[in-house]
Amino acid sequence: MSRKPRSDSKLLNLPDEDQAQAYDAVKRLGYTKARLWIAENLGVKVSTGALHAAYQYWAQQESENRILQAVTGADAILGAAADNLPRIDQAMEAALKQAAFEAVLTKDEDGLTKLTNVLLRIQKAALDEKQLELQIDRFQFDAAKAALDNVATLKSIQSDRSMSSDDKITAARRKLFSVIPEDGE
């Protein structure tokens, strides 16, 4: 003797599209009117209790899907920026992921804009740091070249006993760099 399927099983065993319509009907109409709508449009008669149990299941699934989408969205946002971001510590990375997760989960466009601006500022700071490194490297290269080009003059400045150490440094700087800042600049 086969048992009659439980009425909530009827709802949960409907095709996905029909389940989505039933879930939407409960959200729009409430349980009483949704029961009637489901019976008329999907051909399934269920009790209010069974509909409530199915609704709870669908709501939980929707919540889990939203969270999964938020995690995926946050990972995608930071993943896309990762190649252009400098090395950031784990705490900062975790904070950025959390901010991205919350912005995606709540569909907060202002939060996403702010997060994008933070990521752009981090990228700009990294580029500025790289540019500074290149400028330092260029300065060191130019200074070494100037020193090699002026070895004889620098040796004569160094061996001049009439000059103080500070005067020797000033004279060497003038020879190597042409223009040196005045005191206090």
N, C-alpha and C positions, 0 to 999 in steps of 0.2 A: 504494500500500500504506500503510494508516494504522498509526501506531504505537500501541502499547498505552500508555495513560496511566500515568505514574509513580505508584507507590503512595502517596507523600506528597501528590501532587496529588489523589488520591482523598479523602484526609482534609480537605485545605484547600478542596476544592470541595463538601464536604457543606453542607447548609443550616446556618445559624448555630446553630440549636438543637441539631442533632446534633453540631456541632463543640464546643459548650459541654459536652455530655454526655461526649464523648470526652475532652476536657481534664480534666473532673472525674474521670473513670474513671482516668486516668493518675495524677492527684494522690492519689486514694484507694487505688488498687490496685497501683500500680507498673506498669512496662512489660509484663512477661510476662502478668500477669493481665488487664491492660487490653486487650492485643491480643486475647485470647480474648473478653472482654466486648464489644469493638467488633465482632468478627466475628459473635457471636451476636445482639447487639441492634441493630446498625446495618447488618449485612450487608456489611461491608467487611473484606477480608483485607489486612493490611499487615505489613511486616517491622518488627522492633524498631527498626532504624535509621530507617526512614521515620516511625515513630511518635515517635521521639526528635526528629527534625527538625520535625515538626508541633508537638510539645509545646513546643519552644523558640520557635517562631513564636507560639503561643498565649500563652505566658508573657510574651513581649515585648509582645504586644498588651495583655494584662492590666495589665502594668506601665505602659505608656503611657496606658492609660485611667485608672488610679489617679492618675497624675501630672496628667493633664488635669482629672480631678475635683477634685484638691487645689487646682490653680490656680483653677479655677472657683469652688470653695468659698471660697478665700481672698479672691478678688475680691468675691464676694458678701458676705462678712462685712464687709470694709472698705468696700465700696460702700454697704451699708445704714447703716453708721455715719458715712459721709463727710459727709452733710448736717448731722449733729449735732456733728461734730468741729471744733475750731478749726483754724486754719491750722497745719499741722505741717510741719517741714522734710522734705526729700526723704530724708534718712538715716533719720529716725524712721519715715516712711511705709514705706520699704524694709524696715526691721527688723520693723515690724508685719505687713507682707505675708509676710515669711519665716516669722515665728512662726505666722501663720494657716495658711500652706501646710503647714508641718511638722505642726501639730496636726491638720489635716484629713487629710493623707496617712497619718499613723500612727494616726488615729482616737483621739487622745489627749484624752479628755474633760477631764482635769485641765488640760491645756494650753489647751484652748478656754475653760475657766472662767477661767483666769488671764488669757488674752487679753481676754475680755469684761470682766473687772475692770479691766484697764489702760485699755480703751476708755472704760469708765464713769468712771474717775478723770480721764481727759483731758477728757471732757465736763463733769464737775463743776468742774474747774479753769477751763474756759472760761466756765461759768455764773458761777462766783465772780468771775472777772475782769470779766465783763459787769455783774454786780451792783455791783462796786466802781466801775466807770465811771459807772453810774447814780447811785450815792451821791455821787461827786465832783461830777457834774453838778448834782445837787440841792443840794449844799452851796454850790456856786458861785452858783447861782440865788438861794438864800436869802440869801447874803452880799451879793450885788449889790442885792437888794430892800431888805435892812436898811440898806445904805449909802445908797441913794436916799431911804429914809424918814427918815434921820437926818443929812442933809447939813449942816444948820445946826449941830447939836450937834458933829458931827465937825470942822467948820471952827473952832468955838470951842476945841475941845480942841487942834487943830493950832496955833492962834495964841496959846495960853497960854504965855507966856515963863517962867512960874514952874515949869513941868514939864520934866523931862528927856525925851529921846526915848523911853526905855524906859517912863517913866510915861505918856507920851502914847499909846503903843501899848497899854499895859495898860488905860487908860481907854477907848480906842476899842473894844477887844475886849469890855470889860464892857458898853458901850453896845450893841454889835451882837449879842453872843452871850449876854448876861445872866450866864452862868456860865463862868468860865475856870478851867483847872486851876491849882493852886498850884504854886509852884516845886518841881521834883523829881518831879512826877507825870507 
